[in-house]
Amino acid sequence: MDTAPSATVSRIFLVDDAVEVRRRLACLIALIPGIEIAGESAGVEHAFDDIVASRADVAVLDPCFSGKTDLLLLAALARVRPSIVSIVLTNHDATAFRRACEAAGADFFFDKTSEFELACRAIEAIAYARRAHRV
């Protein structure tokens, strides 16, 4: 039995310590054709291995956990799996933090409080571009 994902499906992995945020994002993503949730993680400890094992195309993450910042996951994804699109979705929207995320390898950066739907539209556009490229 072939367990490879369909060429028309984009796989999204969610990393956020707030289950409510992951649920809301998963519900919005479920409305987008051609996208499936590949997995979720509440923390960065095993997130890299879980993202890679899930064969995700996109990782949506908040690199701020328990009051501290962890940009190592972004850097590891950019270095080891550059084909995975990294989207930061966070409440920490200071310019310096945005630049640090981009320097670590984030492809996109969105503020949870004001750009949640914009992040979903970006995910939809990425999935559409991947489908068009695979056809």
C-alpha positions in Angstrom: 0.0 0.0 0.0 1.4 3.4 -1.0 1.4 5.9 1.9 2.7 8.9 0.0 0.5 11.9 0.1 -1.5 12.9 -3.0 0.3 15.3 -5.4 -2.6 17.6 -5.1 -2.6 17.9 -1.3 -0.5 20.3 0.7 0.4 19.1 4.1 0.4 21.6 7.0 2.1 21.1 10.4 1.0 23.3 13.3 3.4 24.2 16.2 1.9 26.4 19.0 1.7 26.0 22.7 -1.9 27.3 22.7 -4.3 24.5 21.8 -7.0 27.1 21.1 -4.8 28.7 18.4 -4.1 25.3 16.8 -7.8 24.4 16.8 -8.8 27.7 15.3 -6.1 27.5 12.6 -7.0 23.8 11.9 -10.7 24.7 11.4 -9.9 27.6 9.0 -7.4 25.4 7.1 -10.0 22.6 6.8 -12.1 25.0 4.7 -9.3 25.3 2.1 -9.5 22.7 -0.7 -6.4 20.6 -1.2 -4.9 21.1 2.2 -4.7 18.7 5.2 -3.3 18.9 8.6 -0.2 16.7 8.7 0.2 17.0 12.5 0.4 19.3 15.5 2.8 20.0 18.3 2.4 22.0 21.5 6.2 22.5 21.9 9.5 22.6 20.1 11.1 19.7 21.8 10.1 17.1 19.2 8.6 19.4 16.6 11.4 19.2 14.1 11.3 15.4 14.0 7.5 15.4 13.9 7.4 18.0 11.0 9.9 16.0 8.9 8.2 12.6 9.7 4.9 14.1 8.6 6.2 15.0 5.2 4.8 18.5 5.7 5.0 21.1 2.9 4.3 24.0 5.3 5.1 24.5 9.0 3.1 27.2 10.8 4.7 28.0 14.1 5.0 30.3 17.0 8.6 30.3 18.2 7.7 31.7 21.6 7.0 29.2 24.3 6.7 29.6 28.1 7.9 33.2 27.9 11.1 32.4 25.9 12.0 32.5 22.3 13.2 29.5 20.4 14.4 30.3 16.9 16.4 27.0 16.6 13.4 25.2 15.0 13.2 27.8 12.3 16.9 27.6 11.7 16.9 23.8 11.6 14.1 23.7 9.1 15.7 26.3 6.9 19.0 24.4 7.0 17.9 20.8 6.8 14.5 21.0 5.0 14.5 24.2 3.0 11.6 22.9 0.9 9.3 23.3 3.9 7.7 26.7 3.9 8.0 28.2 7.4 5.3 30.6 8.5 5.6 32.3 11.9 2.3 33.2 13.4 2.9 34.9 16.7 1.7 37.7 19.1 5.3 39.0 19.3 5.3 41.4 16.4 8.2 43.7 17.3 10.3 44.6 14.3 13.4 43.2 15.9 11.7 39.9 16.5 10.3 39.8 13.0 13.9 40.3 11.6 15.3 37.6 13.9 12.7 35.1 12.6 13.4 36.1 9.0 17.2 35.7 9.7 16.5 32.3 11.2 14.7 31.2 8.1 11.0 32.2 8.3 9.5 32.5 4.9 6.5 34.5 6.2 5.7 36.3 9.4 2.2 37.2 10.7 0.8 38.7 13.8 -1.9 36.5 15.5 -3.9 39.4 16.7 -4.3 41.2 13.4 -3.2 38.9 10.5 -4.7 35.5 11.3 -6.9 35.4 8.2 -4.0 36.8 6.2 -1.9 33.9 7.3 -4.7 31.5 6.2 -4.8 33.2 2.8 -1.0 32.8 2.4 -1.4 29.1 3.2 -4.1 28.8 0.6 -1.9 30.6 -2.0 1.1 28.4 -1.2 -1.1 25.3 -1.7 -2.5 26.6 -4.9 1.0 27.4 -6.3 2.2 23.9 -5.3 -0.8 22.2 -7.0 -0.2 24.3 -10.2 3.5 23.5 -10.1 2.8 19.7 -9.7 0.4 19.5 -12.6 
